[in-house]
Amino acid sequence: MAVVAKSMADFPRYGIILMLVAWLLFSLVDTGAKWLAVAGVSAFQLAFMRYAGHFAISIGVILQGGINLDRFKTDHIWQLVSRALLLVSATLSNFYALQFLPLTVVSAVMFSSPVIVCFLSIYVLREKVGPWRWGAILLGFIGVLIVVRPFGTVFHPTMLMIIYNAAALALYSLMTRKLSGVVAVETMQFYMGMVGTFLMLPFAIWTWTQPSTAWGMLVLISLGVLGWAGHQLLTNAHRFGTANQLMPFTYSFLIYAAVWGYLLFGTVPDRETILGALVIMIAGLIIWKRDKK
């Protein structure tokens, strides 16, 4: 009787589990950053620690095969630096906004990024977009307006930073798509950590605030470790399942954010935030469904 060998992509349940854990780790990064920001730690310091830990671990991973400078070389250095600048600036704006906004609001607007990716792909990747995806793009922006409420009394200027965050993540995603298969994951991780570390270092020194407790220092250090681990799990998840199989589970982040926001900060998302988040999710799922088709 013949034995049929299965590839790792034939076990999507493993990919789903890795995806859920990855977004759990990302939610812990944002929760820890908000907790420290409320305690008076600057966004520059938070961003520095996020990328310094990431950078240190990335160096260790690359050097596992021996000390060889060729392992750090790439023909796409400017694309990698530009990609890293997008993510670092998004992280900085995200951490700053978390001082003033609930986790659920930040998370809901951030997840309009797939909608923006779809919009930008028309002009950047020259992809064709049909009426369904155009409708989803419009629906996604309506969802953002419901959450942000630009003309309401609850509007805060830092909401504009979160909109920038979503746009920067969309561009980052497009650049990652173009570099995937051309540049090794470890190399992309290394340059992302290096740019973030050295760019944020002088500002972090200038604004440094030492946490008053050992627990606070542990949370600060964990930002880089959890961020790196989340990216590794996210990358490995795609070894077990396709992007179309895994994409819906990215929205688990919204659930994690709501739980941490309630348990640690006593915030309950209001009706508009829940409605806007649902609209954004529906828009993202429509785009996912059309891509899958």
N, C-alpha and C positions, 0 to 999 in steps of 0.2 A: 504494500500500500504506500503510495507516494506521500511524502511529507512536504507540505507547502510552507515555505519560509515566509514569515510575515515581516514587513519593514516596520520600523518604529512608528511611522505615520499611520499604521493600522490600529493604533491604540490611543484614540483621541481622549479617552477618559483620563489617561495620565497627563496629557496636555492640559486638560481642563483643570485638574487638581493643581498643577504647577501654576496655571494662570490665576486661579483663585488665591493661592498663597502669595504670588508675586504682588497682586493688587492689595492684599492684606498688608504686606510689608510697606508698600508705597503709602498706604493710609496711615501706618504708624509713623512714617517719616513726616508727613504733613501734621499729624497730631502732636508729635514731639516738637516740631518747629513752632506750632501755634502756642503750645504750653510754655516754651522758652521765650517766645516773642512777647507774650503777655507778662512774663517775669522781667522783661527789660533787655533781653539779648537782642542785638541788632540783626537785621536781615543779612548784612554783609558777613557777620560772624557765622550765622547759620549756614549761609551758602558756602562759605569757606570750608567749614567742617564737613558739609555734605560732600564736597568734591575732594578734600584732602584725604579723607578715608577711602574714597573711591579710587583715588590716584595711587595710594600706597598698595592697596590690594591688587590693582591692575598691574603694577610693576612686578609684584610677586608672582602673579600668574604667568606673565610673559617670560620671566626669568627662570621658570621651572625647567625649561629645556636647556638651561645653561646661559651664561653671560655672553651675549652676542649682539652687538649694536645693530646688525642687519635686521634683527627682529623688530626694531622700532621704526624702520624705514618704510616709506610708502611714496608712491607717485601721486597721491591724491591729498597731500598735506593741507592745501588751502581749502579744499572741500571739507576735510575733517575739522579744520579750525573753525570754518564758518558754521558747520553743523553744531559744534560744541558751543559757540557763542550764542546760538539760538536757544539751546537748552539752558545754558547758564543764566542768560537774561530772563528766561521764563521762570527759572527757579527763584531768582532774586525777587522778581515781581510777585511771585506766589507767596514767598515767605513774608514779604512786607505786608501784603494784603491780609494775610492771616492774623495780623495784629488787630484788625478792625472788623473782619467779616467772619461769619460762622463757617465752619468746615463744609456744610452742605451747600451753601451759596457758591463758595469757591469751586467745589467739586462739580456742581451742576454746570457752571459756565465753562469750566475746563473741558468737559466732555462734549462741548460743541466742536472740538477740534476735528473729529472725523467729517463733520459737515463742511468745515472750512477746507479740509483736504480735498473733498470732492469738488468744491468750488474752484480751488486753485489748480487742480489737475487739468481743468479745461484749458488753462493758459500756460501752465508750466510743462505738463506732460502731453499736451495736445490730445487729451482723451475726449471721446464723444460722450455727451451727457444727454440722455433722453428726458422726456417730460416727467417721469417718475422721480428721477434724481433731482431735477430742477425743483419739483414740488417739495422734496425732502430738504433741499437747501433752504428754501423759503420757510418751511416749517421749523427748521432748526434755529433760524434767526428770530423767528417769532418766540420760540422757547426762551432764547437768551433775553429778549426784551421783557418777557414775563418775569424772569428771575431778577434781572437788574433793575427794572422799573425806573428808567432814566428820568422820568418826570414826577416820580413819587417822593414822599417824605423820607422813605427809608434808603434812598439812593445815597451811596457813599462814593467819593471820587476814586477810591482804590478799586472799585468795580471795573474801571477802565483798564487798570493794570491786569486784571484777570482776563479781560477780553484780549489784551495784547498777549497774555500767556497762552491762550488758546490758539491764537494766530501763529505765534512762534513755534508752538508744538506741532502745528500743522505743517509748517515749512520744514521743521526738523524731521517729521515723518516722511515727507517727500524726499528729502536728501538721503535719509536712511534707506529708503526704497531704491534709490539710484545707486547707492554705494554697496548694497547687499550683494554678496557674491563676488564683488570686486576687491573689497577690503575685509580682512579678517575681523571677526567680532572683538577679539582681544585687542587689536590695534585701535578700533573705534573707541573701545572703553578707555584705553590708555590716553588717547588724545583728549577725550572728553574730560577725564579727571585732571590732566595736566593743565589744560586751558582754564578750567574752573578754579583750580588751586592757585595758580600764579596770578590770575586776574583779580581774585578776591583777597589775596594775601595782604596787600598794603591797606586796604579798607578795613579788613578784619582786625589788623594790629591797631589801627587808629580808633576803632570803636569797641575794642575788646572789653567784655564784661565777664568776670570770672563767676560762674555759678556758685551760689552760696552753699550748696549741699553736694555730697558725693553723687546722689541720685541725679541731680541736674547735670553734672559733668558726664555721667554715664549716658544720659539721654542725648547730650550734645555729641558725644563720640559715636553714638549709635546711628546718627543720621547718615554718615558715609557708609557704614557697614550694611545697614538695611537697604540703602539705595542701591549699592553695588549688587547685593544679593537679589534684590527685586529684578534688576535688569538681567542678571544671569538666568533666573528662573523664567523670565519672560521669553528670553532667547531660546532656552531649552524646551519650552512648551511647544514651540513650533516644530520641534523634531518629532513630536508624537501626534500632532494634529495640524490641519491646515488653518490658514488665517480665517477662512469662512466658518470653520467649526468653532474657533476659539473666540472670535470677536465679541459675541454677545456677553461673554462672561467678564469682559472688562468693566461692565456696569456694576459689578459687585463692589467696586470702589465706592459708589454712592451709598450703598448700604453700610459699608464699614464706616464711612465718614459720619453718617447719621448716628450710628451706635456710639462711636467715640465722642462725638459732639455732645450727645445726651449724657453719657456716663461721666465725662471729665469736665464739661463746661456747662452742663445743664441747659443746653440749647435744644429747642424742638423746632424743626423746620416749619415755617408757616405755610398756609395754603398755596400762596403764589409760588413759593420755592418748590414745593412738591409738584404742582401743576407744570411749571416750567421745566423741571427736571424730566418729567414724564414725556413732555413734548419733544425735548432734545433727544431722549432715548428712542422715541418712536422714529424720529427723523434719521438717527444713526442706524437703526435697524432696517429702515426702508432702503437706505443706501447699501447696507450689508447684503440685504436680500437681492437687490438688483445686481450687485457685483457677483454674488453667488450664481445667479441665473446666467 
